[in-house]
Amino acid sequence: MDITTGVIITAFGVLGLLITLTAATLRQLPDLIEAFRDVQRSLRQGSADNPDDTEG
């Protein structure tokens, strides 16, 4: 196997890996957005329940 063939095979392997990772990330994107919104909602509710943490 010469160098050109090795470079071409490697390039296609890397391209396939990038496509696979991109597709997996895009499939999980709705779940990631929902989880992020849940965290934001929890933080807002926590700060509304405890407006001032100091005791006096």
All heavy atoms as a GROMACS GRO file, in nm:
protein
  420
    1MET      N    1   0.087  -0.117   0.000
    1MET     CA    2   0.000   0.000   0.000
    1MET      C    3   0.091   0.123   0.000
    1MET      O    4   0.177   0.138   0.085
    1MET     CB    5  -0.090  -0.002   0.124
    1MET     CG    6  -0.173   0.122   0.140
    1MET     SD    7  -0.306   0.118   0.261
    1MET     CE    8  -0.232   0.063   0.409
    2ASP      N    9   0.069   0.211  -0.095
    2ASP     CA   10   0.154   0.330  -0.100
    2ASP      C   11   0.098   0.441  -0.012
    2ASP      O   12  -0.011   0.429   0.045
    2ASP     CB   13   0.172   0.377  -0.245
    2ASP     CG   14   0.041   0.417  -0.312
    2ASP    OD1   15  -0.064   0.374  -0.262
    2ASP    OD2   16   0.045   0.490  -0.411
    3ILE      N   17   0.171   0.548  -0.001
    3ILE     CA   18   0.137   0.658   0.089
    3ILE      C   19   0.005   0.723   0.050
    3ILE      O   20  -0.078   0.755   0.136
    3ILE     CB   21   0.252   0.760   0.092
    3ILE    CG1   22   0.375   0.696   0.154
    3ILE    CG2   23   0.211   0.884   0.170
    3ILE    CD1   24   0.499   0.784   0.150
    4THR      N   25  -0.018   0.743  -0.079
    4THR     CA   26  -0.141   0.808  -0.124
    4THR      C   27  -0.265   0.729  -0.083
    4THR      O   28  -0.363   0.786  -0.034
    4THR     CB   29  -0.139   0.824  -0.278
    4THR    OG1   30  -0.020   0.892  -0.315
    4THR    CG2   31  -0.258   0.902  -0.325
    5THR      N   32  -0.259   0.599  -0.099
    5THR     CA   33  -0.372   0.514  -0.061
    5THR      C   34  -0.396   0.521   0.090
    5THR      O   35  -0.511   0.530   0.135
    5THR     CB   36  -0.346   0.368  -0.102
    5THR    OG1   37  -0.316   0.364  -0.241
    5THR    CG2   38  -0.466   0.281  -0.074
    6GLY      N   39  -0.290   0.519   0.166
    6GLY     CA   40  -0.304   0.530   0.312
    6GLY      C   41  -0.364   0.661   0.355
    6GLY      O   42  -0.450   0.666   0.444
    7VAL      N   43  -0.323   0.770   0.291
    7VAL     CA   44  -0.378   0.902   0.324
    7VAL      C   45  -0.526   0.908   0.289
    7VAL      O   46  -0.608   0.960   0.366
    7VAL     CB   47  -0.299   1.013   0.251
    7VAL    CG1   48  -0.369   1.147   0.262
    7VAL    CG2   49  -0.158   1.023   0.308
    8ILE      N   50  -0.563   0.852   0.175
    8ILE     CA   51  -0.704   0.854   0.132
    8ILE      C   52  -0.789   0.771   0.229
    8ILE      O   53  -0.896   0.815   0.272
    8ILE     CB   54  -0.717   0.802  -0.013
    8ILE    CG1   55  -0.657   0.904  -0.109
    8ILE    CG2   56  -0.863   0.775  -0.047
    8ILE    CD1   57  -0.647   0.856  -0.252
    9ILE      N   58  -0.742   0.653   0.265
    9ILE     CA   59  -0.817   0.568   0.359
    9ILE      C   60  -0.830   0.637   0.494
    9ILE      O   61  -0.937   0.637   0.556
    9ILE     CB   62  -0.749   0.430   0.372
    9ILE    CG1   63  -0.765   0.352   0.242
    9ILE    CG2   64  -0.807   0.352   0.490
    9ILE    CD1   65  -0.686   0.223   0.238
   10THR      N   66  -0.723   0.698   0.541
   10THR     CA   67  -0.726   0.769   0.669
   10THR      C   68  -0.823   0.887   0.663
   10THR      O   69  -0.902   0.909   0.756
   10THR     CB   70  -0.586   0.818   0.706
   10THR    OG1   71  -0.497   0.706   0.712
   10THR    CG2   72  -0.586   0.890   0.839
   11ALA      N   73  -0.821   0.962   0.554
   11ALA     CA   74  -0.910   1.078   0.540
   11ALA      C   75  -1.056   1.035   0.542
   11ALA      O   76  -1.139   1.098   0.608
   11ALA     CB   77  -0.877   1.153   0.411
   12PHE      N   78  -1.089   0.927   0.471
   12PHE     CA   79  -1.227   0.878   0.472
   12PHE      C   80  -1.266   0.824   0.610
   12PHE      O   81  -1.381   0.840   0.652
   12PHE     CB   82  -1.248   0.772   0.365
   12PHE     CG   83  -1.277   0.829   0.230
   12PHE    CD1   84  -1.182   0.823   0.128
   12PHE    CD2   85  -1.399   0.891   0.203
   12PHE    CE1   86  -1.208   0.876   0.004
   12PHE    CE2   87  -1.425   0.945   0.079
   12PHE     CZ   88  -1.330   0.938  -0.022
   13GLY      N   89  -1.174   0.763   0.679
   13GLY     CA   90  -1.203   0.716   0.815
   13GLY      C   91  -1.233   0.831   0.909
   13GLY      O   92  -1.329   0.827   0.986
   14VAL      N   93  -1.152   0.935   0.902
   14VAL     CA   94  -1.174   1.053   0.987
   14VAL      C   95  -1.306   1.120   0.949
   14VAL      O   96  -1.384   1.161   1.036
   14VAL     CB   97  -1.055   1.151   0.977
   14VAL    CG1   98  -1.088   1.284   1.044
   14VAL    CG2   99  -0.932   1.090   1.039
   15LEU      N  100  -1.333   1.133   0.821
   15LEU     CA  101  -1.458   1.194   0.775
   15LEU      C  102  -1.579   1.114   0.824
   15LEU      O  103  -1.678   1.171   0.872
   15LEU     CB  104  -1.458   1.204   0.623
   15LEU     CG  105  -1.578   1.273   0.560
   15LEU    CD1  106  -1.585   1.419   0.605
   15LEU    CD2  107  -1.569   1.264   0.408
   16GLY      N  108  -1.570   0.982   0.816
   16GLY     CA  109  -1.679   0.898   0.865
   16GLY      C  110  -1.701   0.914   1.014
   16GLY      O  111  -1.814   0.918   1.062
   17LEU      N  112  -1.592   0.923   1.089
   17LEU     CA  113  -1.601   0.942   1.233
   17LEU      C  114  -1.666   1.076   1.266
   17LEU      O  115  -1.754   1.084   1.354
   17LEU     CB  116  -1.462   0.934   1.296
   17LEU     CG  117  -1.454   0.950   1.447
   17LEU    CD1  118  -1.531   0.838   1.516
   17LEU    CD2  119  -1.309   0.950   1.492
   18LEU      N  120  -1.627   1.182   1.198
   18LEU     CA  121  -1.686   1.314   1.221
   18LEU      C  122  -1.835   1.315   1.187
   18LEU      O  123  -1.916   1.374   1.261
   18LEU     CB  124  -1.612   1.420   1.140
   18LEU     CG  125  -1.472   1.454   1.187
   18LEU    CD1  126  -1.405   1.551   1.090
   18LEU    CD2  127  -1.475   1.513   1.326
   19ILE      N  128  -1.872   1.250   1.079
   19ILE     CA  129  -2.014   1.243   1.042
   19ILE      C  130  -2.093   1.167   1.148
   19ILE      O  131  -2.203   1.208   1.188
   19ILE     CB  132  -2.030   1.180   0.903
   19ILE    CG1  133  -1.978   1.275   0.795
   19ILE    CG2  134  -2.175   1.142   0.875
   19ILE    CD1  135  -1.970   1.216   0.657
   20THR      N  136  -2.038   1.057   1.196
   20THR     CA  137  -2.106   0.978   1.299
   20THR      C  138  -2.124   1.057   1.428
   20THR      O  139  -2.232   1.057   1.488
   20THR     CB  140  -2.027   0.849   1.327
   20THR    OG1  141  -2.015   0.775   1.205
   20THR    CG2  142  -2.096   0.763   1.431
   21LEU      N  143  -2.018   1.125   1.471
   21LEU     CA  144  -2.027   1.204   1.594
   21LEU      C  145  -2.125   1.320   1.580
   21LEU      O  146  -2.200   1.352   1.672
   21LEU     CB  147  -1.888   1.256   1.633
   21LEU     CG  148  -1.790   1.151   1.681
   21LEU    CD1  149  -1.652   1.214   1.702
   21LEU    CD2  150  -1.839   1.088   1.809
   22THR      N  151  -2.125   1.384   1.464
   22THR     CA  152  -2.218   1.495   1.440
   22THR      C  153  -2.362   1.445   1.442
   22THR      O  154  -2.450   1.507   1.503
   22THR     CB  155  -2.187   1.562   1.305
   22THR    OG1  156  -2.053   1.609   1.307
   22THR    CG2  157  -2.280   1.678   1.279
   23ALA      N  158  -2.388   1.334   1.378
   23ALA     CA  159  -2.524   1.278   1.375
   23ALA      C  160  -2.570   1.239   1.516
   23ALA      O  161  -2.684   1.265   1.554
   23ALA     CB  162  -2.528   1.157   1.282
   24ALA      N  163  -2.482   1.180   1.594
   24ALA     CA  164  -2.518   1.141   1.732
   24ALA      C  165  -2.548   1.264   1.816
   24ALA      O  166  -2.644   1.265   1.895
   24ALA     CB  167  -2.406   1.059   1.793
   25THR      N  168  -2.468   1.368   1.801
   25THR     CA  169  -2.491   1.491   1.876
   25THR      C  170  -2.623   1.555   1.837
   25THR      O  171  -2.700   1.601   1.923
   25THR     CB  172  -2.376   1.590   1.854
   25THR    OG1  173  -2.254   1.527   1.895
   25THR    CG2  174  -2.395   1.717   1.935
   26LEU      N  175  -2.651   1.560   1.708
   26LEU     CA  176  -2.777   1.620   1.662
   26LEU      C  177  -2.898   1.540   1.708
   26LEU      O  178  -3.002   1.598   1.738
   26LEU     CB  179  -2.776   1.632   1.509
   26LEU     CG  180  -2.681   1.736   1.453
   26LEU    CD1  181  -2.682   1.732   1.301
   26LEU    CD2  182  -2.717   1.876   1.502
   27ARG      N  183  -2.884   1.406   1.719
   27ARG     CA  184  -2.993   1.324   1.770
   27ARG      C  185  -3.020   1.354   1.917
   27ARG      O  186  -3.134   1.345   1.963
   27ARG     CB  187  -2.961   1.176   1.752
   27ARG     CG  188  -3.016   1.118   1.626
   27ARG     CD  189  -2.998   0.968   1.620
   27ARG     NE  190  -2.900   0.939   1.516
   27ARG     CZ  191  -2.782   0.885   1.535
   27ARG    NH1  192  -2.744   0.847   1.654
   27ARG    NH2  193  -2.700   0.865   1.435
   28GLN      N  194  -2.916   1.386   1.993
   28GLN     CA  195  -2.931   1.412   2.136
   28GLN      C  196  -2.962   1.557   2.168
   28GLN      O  197  -2.992   1.590   2.283
   28GLN     CB  198  -2.803   1.373   2.209
   28GLN     CG  199  -2.776   1.226   2.208
   28GLN     CD  200  -2.644   1.193   2.276
   28GLN    OE1  201  -2.566   1.281   2.308
   28GLN    NE2  202  -2.618   1.066   2.296
   29LEU      N  203  -2.959   1.644   2.070
   29LEU     CA  204  -2.975   1.786   2.094
   29LEU      C  205  -3.106   1.822   2.164
   29LEU      O  206  -3.104   1.901   2.259
   29LEU     CB  207  -2.962   1.862   1.962
   29LEU     CG  208  -2.938   2.012   1.971
   29LEU    CD1  209  -2.813   2.042   2.051
   29LEU    CD2  210  -2.927   2.072   1.832
   30PRO      N  211  -3.222   1.769   2.126
   30PRO     CA  212  -3.345   1.803   2.199
   30PRO      C  213  -3.338   1.766   2.347
   30PRO      O  214  -3.384   1.843   2.433
   30PRO     CB  215  -3.453   1.722   2.127
   30PRO     CG  216  -3.399   1.700   1.990
   30PRO     CD  217  -3.251   1.686   2.008
   31ASP      N  218  -3.280   1.651   2.379
   31ASP     CA  219  -3.266   1.610   2.519
   31ASP      C  220  -3.171   1.703   2.594
   31ASP      O  221  -3.194   1.737   2.711
   31ASP     CB  222  -3.216   1.466   2.529
   31ASP     CG  223  -3.318   1.367   2.477
   31ASP    OD1  224  -3.439   1.398   2.481
   31ASP    OD2  225  -3.276   1.258   2.432
   32LEU      N  226  -3.062   1.743   2.528
   32LEU     CA  227  -2.967   1.834   2.592
   32LEU      C  228  -3.030   1.970   2.619
   32LEU      O  229  -3.010   2.029   2.726
   32LEU     CB  230  -2.843   1.852   2.503
   32LEU     CG  231  -2.755   1.728   2.486
   32LEU    CD1  232  -2.648   1.753   2.381
   32LEU    CD2  233  -2.692   1.691   2.618
   33ILE      N  234  -3.109   2.019   2.525
   33ILE     CA  235  -3.177   2.148   2.544
   33ILE      C  236  -3.276   2.139   2.658
   33ILE      O  237  -3.285   2.229   2.742
   33ILE     CB  238  -3.245   2.193   2.413
   33ILE    CG1  239  -3.138   2.228   2.309
   33ILE    CG2  240  -3.338   2.310   2.436
   33ILE    CD1  241  -3.193   2.252   2.170
   34GLU      N  242  -3.352   2.031   2.663
   34GLU     CA  243  -3.450   2.013   2.770
   34GLU      C  244  -3.381   2.005   2.907
   34GLU      O  245  -3.428   2.064   3.005
   34GLU     CB  246  -3.532   1.887   2.745
   34GLU     CG  247  -3.643   1.866   2.846
   34GLU     CD  248  -3.748   1.976   2.844
   34GLU    OE1  249  -3.771   2.034   2.738
   34GLU    OE2  250  -3.804   2.004   2.952
   35ALA      N  251  -3.269   1.934   2.915
   35ALA     CA  252  -3.196   1.925   3.040
   35ALA      C  253  -3.143   2.062   3.083
   35ALA      O  254  -3.149   2.098   3.200
   35ALA     CB  255  -3.081   1.826   3.027
   36PHE      N  256  -3.094   2.140   2.987
   36PHE     CA  257  -3.045   2.273   3.017
   36PHE      C  258  -3.159   2.362   3.069
   36PHE      O  259  -3.142   2.437   3.165
   36PHE     CB  260  -2.982   2.335   2.892
   36PHE     CG  261  -2.926   2.472   2.914
   36PHE    CD1  262  -2.810   2.490   2.986
   36PHE    CD2  263  -2.989   2.583   2.861
   36PHE    CE1  264  -2.758   2.617   3.006
   36PHE    CE2  265  -2.938   2.710   2.881
   36PHE     CZ  266  -2.822   2.727   2.953
   37ARG      N  267  -3.276   2.350   3.007
   37ARG     CA  268  -3.391   2.429   3.053
   37ARG      C  269  -3.436   2.387   3.194
   37ARG      O  270  -3.477   2.470   3.274
   37ARG     CB  271  -3.506   2.415   2.955
   37ARG     CG  272  -3.481   2.490   2.826
   37ARG     CD  273  -3.595   2.477   2.730
   37ARG     NE  274  -3.569   2.553   2.610
   37ARG     CZ  275  -3.635   2.537   2.497
   37ARG    NH1  276  -3.731   2.448   2.487
   37ARG    NH2  277  -3.605   2.611   2.392
   38ASP      N  278  -3.428   2.257   3.223
   38ASP     CA  279  -3.461   2.209   3.357
   38ASP      C  280  -3.367   2.268   3.462
   38ASP      O  281  -3.410   2.308   3.570
   38ASP     CB  282  -3.456   2.057   3.363
   38ASP     CG  283  -3.571   1.991   3.290
   38ASP    OD1  284  -3.671   2.060   3.262
   38ASP    OD2  285  -3.560   1.869   3.261
   39VAL      N  286  -3.238   2.275   3.428
   39VAL     CA  287  -3.141   2.333   3.520
   39VAL      C  288  -3.171   2.481   3.542
   39VAL      O  289  -3.173   2.529   3.656
   39VAL     CB  290  -2.997   2.314   3.467
   39VAL    CG1  291  -2.898   2.397   3.547
   39VAL    CG2  292  -2.959   2.167   3.470
   40GLN      N  293  -3.198   2.553   3.434
   40GLN     CA  294  -3.231   2.694   3.448
   40GLN      C  295  -3.356   2.714   3.533
   40GLN      O  296  -3.361   2.802   3.620
   40GLN     CB  297  -3.255   2.758   3.311
   40GLN     CG  298  -3.130   2.787   3.234
   40GLN     CD  299  -3.160   2.856   3.103
   40GLN    OE1  300  -3.260   2.827   3.038
   40GLN    NE2  301  -3.073   2.946   3.064
   41ARG      N  302  -3.458   2.631   3.509
   41ARG     CA  303  -3.583   2.640   3.584
   41ARG      C  304  -3.558   2.614   3.733
   41ARG      O  305  -3.610   2.684   3.819
   41ARG     CB  306  -3.684   2.540   3.527
   41ARG     CG  307  -3.824   2.561   3.573
   41ARG     CD  308  -3.922   2.464   3.505
   41ARG     NE  309  -3.909   2.466   3.360
   41ARG     CZ  310  -3.877   2.358   3.286
   41ARG    NH1  311  -3.855   2.241   3.344
   41ARG    NH2  312  -3.868   2.367   3.155
   42SER      N  313  -3.478   2.513   3.762
   42SER     CA  314  -3.447   2.480   3.901
   42SER      C  315  -3.371   2.593   3.969
   42SER      O  316  -3.398   2.627   4.085
   42SER     CB  317  -3.363   2.353   3.909
   42SER     OG  318  -3.435   2.244   3.861
   43LEU      N  319  -3.277   2.653   3.897
   43LEU     CA  320  -3.202   2.764   3.956
   43LEU      C  321  -3.292   2.884   3.982
   43LEU      O  322  -3.280   2.950   4.085
   43LEU     CB  323  -3.087   2.803   3.863
   43LEU     CG  324  -2.972   2.702   3.854
   43LEU    CD1  325  -2.873   2.746   3.748
   43LEU    CD2  326  -2.905   2.686   3.988
   44ARG      N  327  -3.382   2.912   3.889
   44ARG     CA  328  -3.475   3.024   3.910
   44ARG      C  329  -3.567   2.998   4.027
   44ARG      O  330  -3.593   3.086   4.107
   44ARG     CB  331  -3.557   3.049   3.783
   44ARG     CG  332  -3.490   3.148   3.692
   44ARG     CD  333  -3.584   3.191   3.582
   44ARG     NE  334  -3.524   3.148   3.456
   44ARG     CZ  335  -3.578   3.062   3.372
   44ARG    NH1  336  -3.696   3.011   3.394
   44ARG    NH2  337  -3.516   3.028   3.262
   45GLN      N  338  -3.619   2.876   4.038
   45GLN     CA  339  -3.708   2.843   4.149
   45GLN      C  340  -3.633   2.845   4.282
   45GLN      O  341  -3.687   2.891   4.382
   45GLN     CB  342  -3.771   2.706   4.127
   45GLN     CG  343  -3.876   2.705   4.019
   45GLN     CD  344  -3.929   2.566   3.992
   45GLN    OE1  345  -3.879   2.466   4.043
   45GLN    NE2  346  -4.030   2.559   3.908
   46GLY      N  347  -3.511   2.799   4.281
   46GLY     CA  348  -3.431   2.801   4.403
   46GLY      C  349  -3.403   2.943   4.450
   46GLY      O  350  -3.410   2.972   4.569
   47SER      N  351  -3.374   3.034   4.358
   47SER     CA  352  -3.347   3.171   4.397
   47SER      C  353  -3.475   3.243   4.436
   47SER      O  354  -3.474   3.333   4.519
   47SER     CB  355  -3.277   3.247   4.285
   47SER     OG  356  -3.360   3.256   4.172
   48ALA      N  357  -3.590   3.200   4.382
   48ALA     CA  358  -3.717   3.260   4.421
   48ALA      C  359  -3.758   3.214   4.561
   48ALA      O  360  -3.817   3.289   4.639
   48ALA     CB  361  -3.826   3.224   4.320
   49ASP      N  362  -3.726   3.089   4.593
   49ASP     CA  363  -3.758   3.037   4.726
   49ASP      C  364  -3.668   3.095   4.833
   49ASP      O  365  -3.707   3.110   4.947
   49ASP     CB  366  -3.744   2.884   4.728
   49ASP     CG  367  -3.849   2.815   4.641
   49ASP    OD1  368  -3.952   2.881   4.610
   49ASP    OD2  369  -3.827   2.699   4.603
   50ASN      N  370  -3.543   3.126   4.798
   50ASN     CA  371  -3.444   3.179   4.891
   50ASN      C  372  -3.391   3.311   4.839
   50ASN      O  373  -3.280   3.318   4.787
   50ASN     CB  374  -3.327   3.080   4.903
   50ASN     CG  375  -3.330   3.003   5.031
   50ASN    OD1  376  -3.398   3.041   5.124
   50ASN    ND2  377  -3.258   2.894   5.034
   51PRO      N  378  -3.465   3.419   4.853
   51PRO     CA  379  -3.417   3.545   4.798
   51PRO      C  380  -3.292   3.597   4.870
   51PRO      O  381  -3.211   3.666   4.812
   51PRO     CB  382  -3.534   3.639   4.816
   51PRO     CG  383  -3.619   3.577   4.920
   51PRO     CD  384  -3.593   3.430   4.915
   52ASP      N  385  -3.276   3.563   4.996
   52ASP     CA  386  -3.162   3.612   5.073
   52ASP      C  387  -3.114   3.500   5.163
   52ASP      O  388  -3.187   3.453   5.249
   52ASP     CB  389  -3.202   3.734   5.155
   52ASP     CG  390  -3.082   3.800   5.220
   52ASP    OD1  391  -2.966   3.769   5.185
   52ASP    OD2  392  -3.105   3.883   5.308
   53ASP      N  393  -2.990   3.457   5.144
   53ASP     CA  394  -2.937   3.345   5.224
   53ASP      C  395  -2.884   3.389   5.359
   53ASP      O  396  -2.853   3.305   5.442
   53ASP     CB  397  -2.824   3.276   5.146
   53ASP     CG  398  -2.881   3.193   5.031
   53ASP    OD1  399  -3.000   3.162   5.035
   53ASP    OD2  400  -2.803   3.162   4.938
   54THR      N  401  -2.871   3.518   5.384
   54THR     CA  402  -2.817   3.564   5.512
   54THR      C  403  -2.924   3.556   5.620
   54THR      O  404  -3.041   3.580   5.594
   54THR     CB  405  -2.765   3.708   5.502
   54THR    OG1  406  -2.874   3.793   5.465
   54THR    CG2  407  -2.654   3.719   5.399
   55GLU      N  408  -2.880   3.519   5.739
   55GLU     CA  409  -2.973   3.512   5.851
   55GLU      C  410  -2.942   3.629   5.944
   55GLU      O  411  -2.827   3.660   5.970
   55GLU     CB  412  -2.957   3.381   5.928
   55GLU     CG  413  -2.997   3.260   5.844
   55GLU     CD  414  -2.984   3.132   5.923
   55GLU    OE1  415  -2.981   3.140   6.049
   55GLU    OE2  416  -2.979   3.026   5.861
   56GLY      N  417  -3.045   3.696   5.990
   56GLY     CA  418  -3.017   3.811   6.073
   56GLY      C  419  -3.112   3.833   6.178
   56GLY      O  420  -3.167   3.802   6.266
   0.00000   0.00000   0.00000
